[in-house]
Amino acid sequence: MVKCQNTASLASAPAQPTLSWRRRVVLFSIFLILAGLVYWLAQPNVSTAATPVQPTAAGEWVTVKRGDFEVLCREEGELKPVKVTSMTFLRWGKISFLVPEGSYVKKGDKVVSLETKELEEEVSRLQDDVAVAERNLFQQEQNRDLEIKRLVKDLETEKERDAFADLKLRELLSKPLPVDKEEIENQLAGAKARLANAKADLEAYKPLAEKGFGKGSDLMGKELAVARAEVELQRTEMKYRITMGGALDYEKAKAKLERENAAMSLKLKALDVDDQSDSLNVKVNTQERALAHLKRRLDRRKLDLERSTLIAPHDGIAVYRVNEFRGNRKVEIGEYVGPWLSPIDLPSYDKMKVRTQVPESFINKIKARPSVEEGKDHDAKAAIGTGSKARVMVKTLPDRVYSGEVTWIDGWARDRNSKLSEADVKAQGLSGVRVFDVEVELQESDTDRLREGFRATVDFPVETFSNVISIPISAISNRGGATIVQVRRGGSIEWRKVELGIQSLDKVIVTANLQEGEEVFVPRTVKQEVQARKKQAEDDEETKLPPRTRAGGGSTSGGGGMSSEAAMPPMPGVRGERSDLPGGDTPRRSRRRGGAGGSGGGGGR
């Protein structure tokens, strides 16, 4: 994996002891002589032959062009979905259905369900209990209403008795009434008038009876009438005295006692009515609470019945989770799961992201997209801003480059090797490099091809230089401390010293001694050579032809050709660098390898 390059700083030279001026002159002369000798030895040989000369290394000629040059930070990461839903049950139960792992499910499809036979039976029992409780409540309410009506009627009767006793008491206390006075006075006057008439009639009849004009019986009747009138007058006078004297004391006491008894009976009846009404209401409320409790249990069981089937909230791929508590096994039908054991994850591949890392030397040159609250409109999101742009290349899909945006940057740095396996640590050897975890969200959707776990390469454009000349680093060779390239001009090939600028990944800027339109030779790397041989072998297998060899009878790595190691000259100062020169100017070991391959006629490397 090609990692982001950091510019190395040069250490200052240690202080030299003081020398005399003569020694300084001698040393300076020796230095000039050695420098001239080194410069003469380092001059590349330029071919001036008029006929075309082909390089001996395997590679291709690339035309030099001007254009934009991007300084990139390239890192590798793993593809992950942005949205992953863990399908979790809110109750414990035994799994009865599982969608096959890796199946594509749509929103609303059934993903996993639990056994519900016992739950359905309990729901049926609770429904029967609710029906019985509702019937009992209805009967209890009817009994309460009828009993309360009876109690209210009894209370009204007691109120009437109390009112009558009060009225009777007030009537006794208010005697004699004007009507009674008038009546008794009229009765007394009538009795007196009747007595006076009887006496007058008797006095008038006596002379007649004495003279013999009347009968003795009539006289006796008149005397009896006078006596009767006197008795009636005495009775009327007695009644007058009684009436004018008012009610008697015992009558008043009796009326007061009846009034108090009526009031006490009314209070007791009111208390009894309230007590019995409360008792009836308590019975009804108890029945209502029992019914409400049954309904809540029924609702919970119905909700558990609904929750026994998990429906996909969005489109995605079903992925079985590994259960650490059960020996790192995936769930199966018949196992018990619950709130702490999520059986399935449902990642949505509509939006994907890459989790990678960026060295601390580049972290300040990128920024993450600010977090946006849910529900904000597009204008509000646009006003917040976006993150740094990136390009994502999936290794299994080399034909497409996806645009991405940095959405998250970790706040703490760590060693690059802290999350790598031992094999990656040995292969990369990057211990001591501080990195930050970064997430890049893909701006394009490719649900048919992108999957979780795909390895991807992420390019972070850090800086862009316009209208510059850049060439592959593999075209650069070193000789005597000078950087040279093999240039084809006209029909001849020459080695030319060039000046280099900024390097990024596998390309470098050439600042001098190379013109647009010229051609430089780019040797094949080991990887390219292996891929070419593999493709050639596949083509030969398809066409049933023997493997092709070069004119010298040797393989592509033998004869007059260059070895695969000699065909990959990296830049100086980079780990694993080589100073092999194409066109025969290879180190002694590489030339011996090439000669051995040539003499072997196919021995190769």
Secondary structure as the mmCIF struct_conf table of DSSP 4:
data_model
#
loop_
_struct_conf.conf_type_id
_struct_conf.id
_struct_conf.beg_label_comp_id
_struct_conf.beg_label_asym_id
_struct_conf.beg_label_seq_id
_struct_conf.end_label_comp_id
_struct_conf.end_label_asym_id
_struct_conf.end_label_seq_id
HELX_LH_PP_P HELX_LH_PP_P1 VAL A 2 GLN A 5
HELX_LH_PP_P HELX_LH_PP_P2 THR A 7 THR A 18
HELX_RH_AL_P HELX_RH_AL_P1 TRP A 21 ALA A 42
HELX_LH_PP_P HELX_LH_PP_P3 GLN A 43 ASN A 45
BEND BEND1 ALA A 50 THR A 51
BEND BEND2 THR A 56 ALA A 58
STRN STRN1 GLY A 59 THR A 63
STRN STRN2 ARG A 66 MET A 87
BEND BEND3 LEU A 90 ARG A 91
STRN STRN3 GLY A 93 LEU A 98
HELX_LH_PP_P HELX_LH_PP_P4 VAL A 99 PRO A 100
TURN_TY1_P TURN_TY1_P1 GLU A 101 GLY A 102
STRN STRN4 TYR A 104 VAL A 105
TURN_TY1_P TURN_TY1_P2 LYS A 107 GLY A 108
STRN STRN5 LYS A 110 LEU A 114
HELX_RH_AL_P HELX_RH_AL_P2 LYS A 117 LEU A 173
TURN_TY1_P TURN_TY1_P3 SER A 174 SER A 174
HELX_LH_PP_P HELX_LH_PP_P5 LYS A 175 LYS A 175
BEND BEND4 PRO A 176 PRO A 176
HELX_LH_PP_P HELX_LH_PP_P6 LEU A 177 LEU A 177
HELX_RH_AL_P HELX_RH_AL_P3 PRO A 178 GLU A 210
TURN_TY1_P TURN_TY1_P4 LYS A 211 GLY A 212
BEND BEND5 PHE A 213 GLY A 214
HELX_RH_AL_P HELX_RH_AL_P4 GLY A 216 GLY A 245
BEND BEND6 ALA A 247 ALA A 247
HELX_RH_AL_P HELX_RH_AL_P5 ASP A 249 ARG A 307
TURN_TY1_P TURN_TY1_P5 SER A 308 SER A 308
STRN STRN6 THR A 309 ILE A 311
BEND BEND7 PRO A 313 HIS A 314
STRN STRN7 GLY A 316 ILE A 317
STRN STRN8 VAL A 319 TYR A 320
HELX_LH_PP_P HELX_LH_PP_P7 ARG A 321 ARG A 321
STRN STRN9 VAL A 322 ASN A 323
HELX_RH_3T_P HELX_RH_3T_P1 GLU A 324 ARG A 326
TURN_TY1_P TURN_TY1_P6 GLY A 327 GLY A 327
BEND BEND8 ASN A 328 ASN A 328
STRN STRN10 ARG A 329 LYS A 330
HELX_LH_PP_P HELX_LH_PP_P8 VAL A 331 VAL A 331
TURN_TY1_P TURN_TY1_P7 ILE A 333 GLY A 334
STRN STRN11 TYR A 336 VAL A 337
TURN_TY1_P TURN_TY1_P8 PRO A 339 TRP A 340
STRN STRN12 ILE A 344 PRO A 359
HELX_RH_AL_P HELX_RH_AL_P6 GLU A 360 ILE A 363
TURN_TY1_P TURN_TY1_P9 ASN A 364 LYS A 365
HELX_LH_PP_P HELX_LH_PP_P9 ALA A 368 SER A 371
TURN_TY1_P TURN_TY1_P10 GLU A 374 GLY A 375
HELX_RH_AL_P HELX_RH_AL_P7 HIS A 378 ILE A 384
STRN STRN13 LYS A 389 VAL A 394
TURN_TY1_P TURN_TY1_P11 LYS A 395 THR A 396
TURN_TY1_P TURN_TY1_P12 PRO A 398 ASP A 399
STRN STRN14 VAL A 401 ILE A 409
BEND BEND9 GLY A 411 TRP A 412
STRN STRN15 ARG A 414 ASP A 415
HELX_RH_3T_P HELX_RH_3T_P2 ARG A 416 LYS A 419
BEND BEND10 LEU A 420 LEU A 420
HELX_RH_AL_P HELX_RH_AL_P8 GLU A 422 GLN A 428
TURN_TY1_P TURN_TY1_P13 SER A 431 GLY A 432
STRN STRN16 ARG A 434 LEU A 442
BEND BEND11 GLN A 443 GLU A 444
TURN_TY1_P TURN_TY1_P14 THR A 447 ARG A 449
TURN_TY1_P TURN_TY1_P15 GLU A 452 GLY A 453
STRN STRN17 ARG A 455 PRO A 472
HELX_RH_3T_P HELX_RH_3T_P3 ILE A 473 ALA A 475
STRN STRN18 SER A 477 ARG A 479
TURN_TY1_P TURN_TY1_P16 GLY A 480 GLY A 481
STRN STRN19 ALA A 482 ARG A 489
TURN_TY1_P TURN_TY1_P17 GLY A 490 GLY A 491
STRN STRN20 SER A 492 LYS A 497
STRN STRN21 GLU A 499 SER A 504
TURN_TY1_P TURN_TY1_P18 LEU A 505 ASP A 506
STRN STRN22 LYS A 507 ALA A 512
BEND BEND12 ASN A 513 ASN A 513
TURN_TY1_P TURN_TY1_P19 GLU A 516 GLY A 517
STRN STRN23 GLU A 519 PRO A 523
HELX_LH_PP_P HELX_LH_PP_P10 ARG A 524 THR A 525
HELX_RH_AL_P HELX_RH_AL_P9 VAL A 526 THR A 543
TURN_TY1_P TURN_TY1_P20 LYS A 544 LYS A 544
HELX_LH_PP_P HELX_LH_PP_P11 PRO A 546 ARG A 548
TURN_TY1_P TURN_TY1_P21 ALA A 551 GLY A 552
BEND BEND13 GLY A 553 GLY A 554
TURN_TY1_P TURN_TY1_P22 THR A 556 SER A 557
BEND BEND14 GLY A 558 GLY A 558
TURN_TY1_P TURN_TY1_P23 GLY A 559 GLY A 560
BEND BEND15 GLY A 561 GLY A 561
TURN_TY1_P TURN_TY1_P24 SER A 564 ALA A 567
TURN_TY1_P TURN_TY1_P25 PRO A 572 GLY A 573
BEND BEND16 VAL A 574 VAL A 574
TURN_TY1_P TURN_TY1_P26 ARG A 575 GLY A 576
BEND BEND17 PRO A 582 PRO A 582
TURN_TY1_P TURN_TY1_P27 GLY A 583 GLY A 584
HELX_RH_AL_P HELX_RH_AL_P10 ARG A 588 GLY A 600
TURN_TY1_P TURN_TY1_P28 GLY A 601 GLY A 601
BEND BEND18 GLY A 602 GLY A 602
#
